[in-house]
Amino acid sequence: MKTRNFVNTGRAVSEIGLGCWQLGADWGHVSDNEALSILETAVDHGVTFFDTADVYGAGRSETLIAKFLRGRQEDVFVATKIGRQNYPGPYTTDTMRQHIHDCRRRLGVDALDLVQLHCIPKGVMASGEVFDYLRTFKQEGLIKNFGASVESIDEALMILEQPGLTSLQIIFNIFRQKPIHSLFDKAMAQNVGIIVRLPLASGLLAGKFTRETKFAKDDHRNYNADGNAFNVGETFAGLPLAKGAELAELIKAFVPEGMTMAQFSQRWILDHDAVSTVITGASQPSQVLANTAVSELPRLSKETHRQLAAIYESSIQEHIRGLV
Ligand SMILES: NC(=O)c1ccc[n+]([C@@H]2O[C@H](COP(=O)([O-])OP(=O)(O)OC[C@H]3O[C@@H](n4cnc5c(N)ncnc54)[C@H](OP(=O)(O)O)[C@@H]3O)[C@@H](O)[C@H]2O)c1
């Protein structure tokens, strides 16, 4: 597994990380044993970056990560998030401090590696006070770094110059190419890391769904397919399932021999140097195994990148719903 310097943190992290939403809730049933086995497979194959949040299964994801890491030697960078428990606010220093204490307790650490604002309202970020609070928490030693998970490029650009900001977590995949030209150069110039979520557009870019695919009742790909619970962009990257499945078929034609479509989709992301780590989610250890192997795959050709950019412009971007 190759690593990338995680900007100003002084740490290198695996370029393929692990998204741990699946270990909390909202993806059908993943048992505790399956969750622990997913974490174990990841670490055994070089993953040193986990992404979680206080709200994933109301603390279950964080608790399982702590259980897994207890007594192990591996140096895993654990990024968590706050800000959805009390969405859409108030975002006071007291509520944020309380949520940070809860994360420290569940994760069993004195200082959190990275706290990310969890897609909080744009206006709250614009006022800037939340970042003052985060800088204070850092000075107090409660957190080592802070960043923000955002929905849109406008939000990312708005907070890019916040002093001390370590990272932005964004949606970036073959269906969501906007960051390439609107964000990456600026983030690199500002020395802000990019954490990529939804690399597979909730599984669509593994090429395994059709318009007929059904999801469990407690799976967001069922109850949030049209954005009824939270931003529609967080499910299938904002595409309606039928259109997403159709577009995935189009992309399939570009997958070279020797890799699966899920691997191809992640390789496409890693080919962008602004990316610090890709936090692919997994509901089975075998998926983690396939995903970690992407780091060793060769870069895709310039021609493949050119053709996928052209397809994005001509056939994909117009179908994306939600904030981009
Ligand atoms: N607002 C936020 O900050 C926010 C929002 C969303 C996600 N996130 C974070 O980002 C992480 C990644 O995003 P995501 O999980 O939503 O989407 P994703 O990584 O694009 O999709 C994950 C799903 O893709 C499928 N998959 C993974 N590897 C596969 C493989 N090798 N072959 C076939 N299928 C594969 C699995 O689907 P099945 O389970 O159906 O097999 C898995 O559950 C999350 O876990 C979470 O940590 C943050």
The ligand as a MOL file (V3000), in Angstrom:
LIG
                    3D

  0  0  0     0  0            999 V3000
M  V30 BEGIN CTAB
M  V30 COUNTS 48 52 0 0 0
M  V30 BEGIN ATOM
M  V30 1 N -21.3340 13.7110 4.6750 0
M  V30 2 C -20.2670 12.9780 4.8570 0
M  V30 3 O -19.3080 13.4170 5.4180 0
M  V30 4 C -20.2350 11.5800 4.3070 0
M  V30 5 C -21.2920 11.1290 3.4980 0
M  V30 6 C -21.1890 9.8740 2.9240 0
M  V30 7 C -20.0800 9.0710 3.1700 0
M  V30 8 N -19.0830 9.5290 3.9840 0 CHG=1
M  V30 9 C -17.8940 8.6890 4.2610 0
M  V30 10 O -17.3560 8.2330 3.0350 0
M  V30 11 C -17.2520 6.8100 3.0440 0
M  V30 12 C -17.3660 6.3010 1.6070 0
M  V30 13 O -18.5880 6.6900 0.9920 0
M  V30 14 P -19.8100 5.6900 0.8420 0
M  V30 15 O -19.5380 4.4930 1.6650 0
M  V30 16 O -21.0480 6.4730 1.0940 0 CHG=-1
M  V30 17 O -19.7980 5.3240 -0.6880 0
M  V30 18 P -18.8230 4.4250 -1.5950 0
M  V30 19 O -17.5370 4.2330 -0.9090 0
M  V30 20 O -18.8730 5.0420 -2.9260 0
M  V30 21 O -19.6280 3.0350 -1.6990 0
M  V30 22 C -19.5040 2.0290 -0.7430 0
M  V30 23 C -20.2580 0.7850 -1.2160 0
M  V30 24 O -19.7190 0.3350 -2.4590 0
M  V30 25 C -19.7340 -1.0750 -2.5390 0
M  V30 26 N -18.3480 -1.5720 -2.6890 0
M  V30 27 C -17.2460 -1.1830 -2.0080 0
M  V30 28 N -16.1620 -1.8330 -2.4700 0
M  V30 29 C -16.5880 -2.6540 -3.4550 0
M  V30 30 C -15.9280 -3.5820 -4.3150 0
M  V30 31 N -14.6240 -3.7700 -4.2680 0
M  V30 32 N -16.6800 -4.2630 -5.2190 0
M  V30 33 C -18.0240 -4.0640 -5.2860 0
M  V30 34 N -18.6990 -3.2000 -4.5010 0
M  V30 35 C -17.9760 -2.4860 -3.6010 0
M  V30 36 C -20.3750 -1.5630 -1.2440 0
M  V30 37 O -21.7700 -1.7030 -1.5120 0
M  V30 38 P -22.6430 -2.8800 -0.8580 0
M  V30 39 O -22.6230 -2.5940 0.6100 0
M  V30 40 O -23.9690 -2.7600 -1.5180 0
M  V30 41 O -21.9320 -4.1620 -1.1930 0
M  V30 42 C -20.1020 -0.4170 -0.2990 0
M  V30 43 O -20.9990 -0.4050 0.7890 0
M  V30 44 C -18.3340 6.3760 4.0350 0
M  V30 45 O -18.1450 5.0760 4.5470 0
M  V30 46 C -18.1970 7.4500 5.0880 0
M  V30 47 O -17.1070 7.1560 5.9490 0
M  V30 48 C -19.1440 10.7750 4.5420 0
M  V30 END ATOM
M  V30 BEGIN BOND
M  V30 1 1 1 2
M  V30 2 2 2 3
M  V30 3 1 2 4
M  V30 4 1 4 5
M  V30 5 2 4 48
M  V30 6 2 5 6
M  V30 7 1 6 7
M  V30 8 2 7 8
M  V30 9 1 8 9
M  V30 10 1 8 48
M  V30 11 1 9 10
M  V30 12 1 9 46
M  V30 13 1 10 11
M  V30 14 1 11 12
M  V30 15 1 11 44
M  V30 16 1 12 13
M  V30 17 1 13 14
M  V30 18 2 14 15
M  V30 19 1 14 16
M  V30 20 1 14 17
M  V30 21 1 17 18
M  V30 22 2 18 19
M  V30 23 1 18 20
M  V30 24 1 18 21
M  V30 25 1 21 22
M  V30 26 1 22 23
M  V30 27 1 23 24
M  V30 28 1 23 42
M  V30 29 1 24 25
M  V30 30 1 25 26
M  V30 31 1 25 36
M  V30 32 1 26 27
M  V30 33 1 26 35
M  V30 34 2 27 28
M  V30 35 1 28 29
M  V30 36 1 29 30
M  V30 37 2 29 35
M  V30 38 1 30 31
M  V30 39 2 30 32
M  V30 40 1 32 33
M  V30 41 2 33 34
M  V30 42 1 34 35
M  V30 43 1 36 37
M  V30 44 1 36 42
M  V30 45 1 37 38
M  V30 46 2 38 39
M  V30 47 1 38 40
M  V30 48 1 38 41
M  V30 49 1 42 43
M  V30 50 1 44 45
M  V30 51 1 44 46
M  V30 52 1 46 47
M  V30 END BOND
M  V30 END CTAB
M  END
